[in-house]
């Protein structure tokens, strides 16, 4: 209600339509922005700019520059009232990777929304953990 004092609930949470203040900490670690997608993608799906005029991003394809990965829990949400899904543009986020990966490996766009280990100008992230699984899995990574 307008012109009232905010109070915490039994969990210690405060709810409001708009809070004006300064955040000094965040629970999560990525900066994300909403983009329209051609379908709902799973967390960690690597996306690039869409070739379709109706959508802004799509699952990445080889030799395309990855924009980022679908965020799980964005710490900072840009364009929060826009349509679409949050894409992590910077920070720590799980990324879907095909093939084995070692901590510190550079990641590039693979196929079907997966990243793969690679080098060159299209590197968009770095793996933060080791995983020798040959299949597709989520790997904690940092988007550059």
HUVENJO-V272969 format. One record per residue. N is the residue number from 0. SS is DSSP state (A for helix, B for strand, O for the rest). PHI is phi in whole degrees, -180 to 180 (999 if undefined). PSI is psi in whole degrees, -180 to 180 (NA if undefined). Layout:
# HUVENJO-V272969
n->{N | N}
ss->{SS | SS}
phi->{PHI | PHI}
psi->{PSI | PSI}
This chain:
# HUVENJO-V272969
n->{0 | 1 | 2 | 3 | 4 | 5 | 6 | 7 | 8 | 9 | 10 | 11 | 12 | 13 | 14 | 15 | 16 | 17 | 18 | 19 | 20 | 21 | 22 | 23 | 24 | 25 | 26 | 27 | 28 | 29 | 30 | 31 | 32 | 33 | 34 | 35 | 36 | 37 | 38 | 39 | 40 | 41 | 42 | 43 | 44 | 45 | 46 | 47 | 48 | 49 | 50 | 51 | 52 | 53 | 54 | 55 | 56 | 57 | 58 | 59 | 60 | 61 | 62 | 63 | 64 | 65 | 66 | 67 | 68 | 69 | 70 | 71 | 72 | 73 | 74 | 75 | 76 | 77 | 78 | 79 | 80 | 81 | 82 | 83 | 84 | 85 | 86 | 87 | 88 | 89 | 90 | 91 | 92 | 93 | 94 | 95 | 96 | 97 | 98 | 99 | 100 | 101 | 102 | 103 | 104 | 105 | 106 | 107 | 108 | 109 | 110 | 111 | 112 | 113 | 114 | 115 | 116 | 117 | 118 | 119 | 120 | 121 | 122 | 123 | 124 | 125 | 126 | 127 | 128 | 129 | 130 | 131 | 132 | 133 | 134 | 135 | 136 | 137 | 138 | 139 | 140 | 141 | 142 | 143}
ss->{O | O | O | O | O | O | O | O | O | O | O | O | O | O | O | O | O | O | O | O | O | O | O | O | O | O | O | O | O | B | B | B | B | B | B | O | B | O | O | O | O | O | O | O | O | B | B | B | B | O | O | O | O | O | O | O | B | B | B | O | O | O | O | O | O | O | O | B | B | B | O | O | O | O | O | B | B | B | O | O | O | O | O | O | B | B | B | B | B | B | B | B | B | B | B | B | B | B | O | O | B | O | O | O | O | B | B | B | B | O | O | O | O | O | B | B | B | O | O | O | O | O | O | O | B | B | B | O | O | O | B | O | O | O | O | B | B | B | B | B | B | B | B | O}
phi->{999 | -62 | 59 | -122 | -89 | -74 | -129 | -81 | -86 | -65 | -91 | 88 | -91 | -117 | -114 | -159 | -75 | -145 | -108 | -107 | -178 | -121 | -80 | -112 | -158 | -139 | -74 | -118 | -131 | -127 | -97 | -131 | -133 | -79 | -135 | -74 | -128 | -77 | -161 | -78 | -102 | -71 | -53 | 89 | -64 | -84 | -122 | -135 | -62 | -75 | -86 | -89 | -66 | -80 | -134 | -84 | -132 | -145 | -56 | -67 | -129 | -57 | 68 | -105 | -79 | -73 | -85 | 169 | -134 | -60 | -79 | -89 | -145 | -64 | -80 | -127 | -112 | -86 | 55 | -60 | -95 | -79 | -79 | 119 | -116 | -76 | -110 | -70 | -104 | -151 | 102 | -86 | -159 | -71 | -126 | -76 | -126 | -99 | 92 | -65 | -146 | -116 | -53 | 95 | -64 | -82 | -117 | -129 | -64 | -104 | -127 | 59 | 85 | -105 | -94 | -146 | -68 | -169 | -138 | 103 | -75 | -96 | -65 | -122 | -157 | -132 | -69 | -108 | -153 | -92 | -158 | -90 | -60 | -75 | -83 | -94 | -153 | -87 | -129 | -60 | -143 | -119 | -80 | -82}
psi->{140 | 149 | 35 | 167 | 133 | 142 | 153 | 147 | -172 | -18 | -4 | 9 | 150 | 134 | 143 | 161 | -40 | 124 | 127 | 118 | -170 | 122 | 136 | -4 | 161 | 147 | -30 | -179 | 17 | 153 | 122 | 154 | 146 | 135 | 146 | 144 | 159 | -16 | 169 | 122 | 150 | 155 | 137 | -8 | 130 | 131 | 156 | 171 | 133 | 147 | -10 | 130 | -20 | -19 | 150 | -38 | 158 | 167 | 138 | 159 | 157 | 149 | 11 | 153 | 122 | 138 | -38 | -157 | 150 | 125 | 147 | -51 | 82 | 138 | -38 | 121 | 105 | 147 | 45 | -24 | 2 | 165 | 155 | -163 | 152 | 127 | 122 | 123 | -24 | 149 | -172 | 127 | 149 | 138 | 137 | 120 | 135 | 129 | 168 | 151 | 146 | 149 | 129 | -10 | 142 | 144 | 140 | 168 | 135 | -129 | 156 | 29 | 13 | 152 | 165 | 161 | 136 | -179 | 179 | -168 | -12 | 13 | 130 | -11 | 169 | 133 | 140 | 6 | 163 | 145 | 115 | 0 | 131 | -21 | -163 | 133 | 165 | 131 | 128 | 127 | 169 | 125 | 131 | NA}
